[in-house]
């Protein structure tokens, strides 16, 4: 895996986490147990801290960045889809951020909420628990999230990471 220290900022990856060899993790990044970081993902903790909770997946092509004023926090049991951009935000436990979406500074995506594919949650935006955020800029649809589907996706990625840890090999 491509882990880089930057000065005194050093990544910490739990031994039960999976970081794909083509992902890049730089600086003050902490990855929890059974979390997974997939190909092409970049987690750059050069100015601020990035926290990735247990059993959370950060999927292909996603960019996670933090600035000195506020960390980027992704809780436990989250699904962060392909080609997502997270910066200076908080994704609470059990949330899903759909492919191609953006969540910006000081925004909060609360537990059980979903940010739909391609949505943009602007600075200081709030997606309440169990809500669905859709569109650009995101509009909130109360109760629109499918929490059972989120839990199913979390379990799928935990199992897939276990498979990759044991079966992935370079040819």
C-alpha positions as CSV (number, residue, x, y, z in Angstrom):
1,X,0.0,0.0,0.0
2,X,1.2,3.5,-0.7
3,X,1.5,5.1,2.7
4,X,3.4,8.3,3.1
5,X,4.6,10.4,6.1
6,X,4.8,14.1,5.5
7,X,7.1,15.6,8.1
8,X,5.7,14.5,11.5
9,X,2.3,13.6,10.0
10,X,2.2,9.8,9.7
11,X,-0.8,7.6,8.7
12,X,-2.1,5.0,11.1
13,X,-3.9,2.0,9.5
14,X,-5.4,-0.7,11.7
15,X,-4.0,-4.2,10.9
16,X,-7.5,-5.4,10.0
17,X,-8.1,-2.6,7.5
18,X,-7.5,-3.1,3.7
19,X,-5.8,-0.4,1.7
20,X,-5.5,-1.3,-2.0
21,X,-1.9,-1.0,-3.4
22,X,-3.1,1.7,-5.8
23,X,-4.6,3.9,-3.1
24,X,-2.6,6.8,-1.7
25,X,-2.7,7.7,2.0
26,X,-0.6,10.7,3.0
27,X,0.0,12.4,6.4
28,X,-2.4,12.5,9.4
29,X,-4.9,9.8,8.3
30,X,-6.3,7.2,10.7
31,X,-8.0,4.1,9.2
32,X,-10.1,1.9,11.5
33,X,-10.5,-1.9,11.7
34,X,-12.2,-3.6,8.8
35,X,-12.3,-0.3,6.9
36,X,-11.4,-0.4,3.2
37,X,-9.7,2.0,0.9
38,X,-10.0,1.1,-2.8
39,X,-8.0,1.7,-6.0
40,X,-7.3,5.3,-7.0
41,X,-8.6,6.7,-3.7
42,X,-6.5,9.5,-2.3
43,X,-6.6,10.4,1.4
44,X,-4.4,13.5,1.9
45,X,-4.0,14.6,5.6
46,X,-1.3,17.1,4.8
47,X,-2.9,20.1,6.6
48,X,-5.5,18.5,8.8
49,X,-6.6,15.1,10.2
50,X,-8.6,12.5,8.3
51,X,-10.4,9.8,10.4
52,X,-12.0,6.8,8.8
53,X,-14.1,4.6,11.1
54,X,-14.4,0.9,11.4
55,X,-16.1,-1.0,8.6
56,X,-16.2,2.1,6.4
57,X,-15.4,1.8,2.7
58,X,-13.8,4.6,0.7
59,X,-14.3,3.5,-2.9
60,X,-12.4,3.9,-6.1
61,X,-11.3,7.4,-7.2
62,X,-12.5,9.1,-4.1
63,X,-10.6,12.2,-2.8
64,X,-10.6,12.9,0.9
65,X,-8.8,16.1,2.1
66,X,-8.7,18.1,5.3
67,X,-7.6,21.6,6.2
68,X,-6.0,22.8,9.4
69,X,-9.1,24.5,10.7
70,X,-11.2,21.3,10.7
71,X,-10.7,17.6,10.1
72,X,-12.6,15.3,7.7
73,X,-14.3,12.7,9.8
74,X,-16.0,9.6,8.3
75,X,-17.7,7.5,11.0
76,X,-18.1,3.8,11.4
77,X,-20.2,1.7,9.0
78,X,-20.3,4.3,6.2
79,X,-20.2,3.8,2.5
80,X,-18.4,6.4,0.5
81,X,-19.0,5.8,-3.2
82,X,-16.8,6.0,-6.3
83,X,-15.3,9.4,-7.3
84,X,-16.6,11.3,-4.2
85,X,-14.9,14.4,-2.9
86,X,-15.0,15.0,0.9
87,X,-13.3,18.0,2.5
88,X,-13.5,19.3,6.0
89,X,-16.8,17.6,6.7
90,X,-18.3,15.1,9.1
91,X,-20.0,11.9,7.8
92,X,-21.6,10.4,10.8
93,X,-21.9,6.6,11.5
94,X,-24.0,4.6,9.1
95,X,-24.3,7.2,6.4
96,X,-23.9,6.7,2.6
97,X,-22.3,9.2,0.2
98,X,-23.2,8.2,-3.4
99,X,-20.9,8.1,-6.4
100,X,-19.7,11.4,-7.8
101,X,-21.0,13.5,-5.0
102,X,-19.3,16.3,-3.1
103,X,-19.5,17.2,0.6
104,X,-17.7,20.4,1.6
105,X,-16.4,22.3,4.6
106,X,-18.3,22.2,7.9
107,X,-21.1,20.0,6.4
108,X,-22.6,17.2,8.4
109,X,-24.2,14.1,6.9
110,X,-25.9,12.5,9.9
111,X,-26.4,8.9,10.9
112,X,-28.4,6.8,8.4
113,X,-28.6,9.6,5.9
114,X,-27.8,9.3,2.2
115,X,-26.2,11.8,-0.2
116,X,-27.4,10.8,-3.6
117,X,-25.1,10.2,-6.5
118,X,-23.9,13.5,-8.0
119,X,-25.3,15.6,-5.2
120,X,-23.4,18.6,-3.8
121,X,-23.7,19.3,0.0
122,X,-22.4,22.9,0.3
123,X,-20.3,24.4,3.1
124,X,-22.2,24.2,6.4
125,X,-24.9,22.0,4.8
126,X,-26.7,19.5,7.1
127,X,-28.3,16.2,6.0
128,X,-30.5,15.1,9.0
129,X,-30.6,11.5,10.3
130,X,-32.3,9.2,7.8
131,X,-32.7,12.0,5.1
132,X,-31.8,11.9,1.5
133,X,-29.9,14.8,-0.1
134,X,-30.3,15.1,-3.9
135,X,-29.2,17.6,-6.5
136,X,-26.9,20.5,-7.0
137,X,-27.0,22.2,-4.5
138,X,-28.5,19.4,-2.5
139,X,-32.1,19.5,-1.5
140,X,-33.2,17.5,1.6
141,X,-35.9,14.8,1.4
142,X,-36.7,13.8,5.0
143,X,-36.9,10.1,5.6
144,X,-35.7,9.3,2.1
145,X,-32.6,7.2,3.0
146,X,-32.7,3.4,2.9
147,X,-30.8,2.4,6.0
148,X,-31.2,-1.3,5.4
149,X,-29.5,-0.9,2.0
150,X,-26.7,1.1,3.7
151,X,-26.1,-1.8,6.2
152,X,-26.2,-4.3,3.4
153,X,-23.5,-2.3,1.4
154,X,-21.3,-2.0,4.6
155,X,-21.4,-5.8,5.0
156,X,-20.7,-6.4,1.4
157,X,-17.6,-4.2,1.5
158,X,-16.3,-5.7,4.7
159,X,-16.5,-9.1,3.1
160,X,-15.0,-7.9,-0.1
161,X,-12.0,-6.3,1.8
162,X,-11.5,-9.6,3.6
163,X,-11.5,-11.4,0.2
164,X,-9.0,-8.9,-1.3
165,X,-6.6,-9.2,1.7
166,X,-6.4,-12.9,1.2
167,X,-6.7,-13.3,-2.6
168,X,-5.4,-10.2,-4.4
169,X,-2.1,-10.7,-6.2
170,X,-0.1,-8.8,-8.8
171,X,0.4,-10.6,-12.1
